[in-house]
Amino acid sequence: MTLTRTRADQLISSFAGKRILVLGDMMLDEFIWGKVRRVSPEAPVPVVEVSRETYHLGGAGNVALNVQALGASVALLTLKIQPVSLRPINFTI
């Protein structure tokens, strides 16, 4: 079965006004941005000159944000968040 543009538009628009519950593990994804200037002489790994770090919701948190972006009202249920870092992140679902 091929997904046509028309069918994709129908599926996306069908999220509007729906109430959806997302269940699962919520995580915090960390991204490190920078430039690679050289490869380490000790091991074949790049040495990154870090310019910034960003944090985004991952796992079920990312799914909830994506479903909300499609127009649905979202409730997120997760049992426990185990922070790897104590750095704050601000988000609204």
Secondary structure, 3 states (H helix, E strand, C coil): CCCCHHHHHHHHHCCCCCEEEEECCEEEEEEEEEEEEEECCCCCCEEEEEEEEEEEEEEHHHHHHHHHHCCCEEEEECCCCCCCCCCCCCCCC
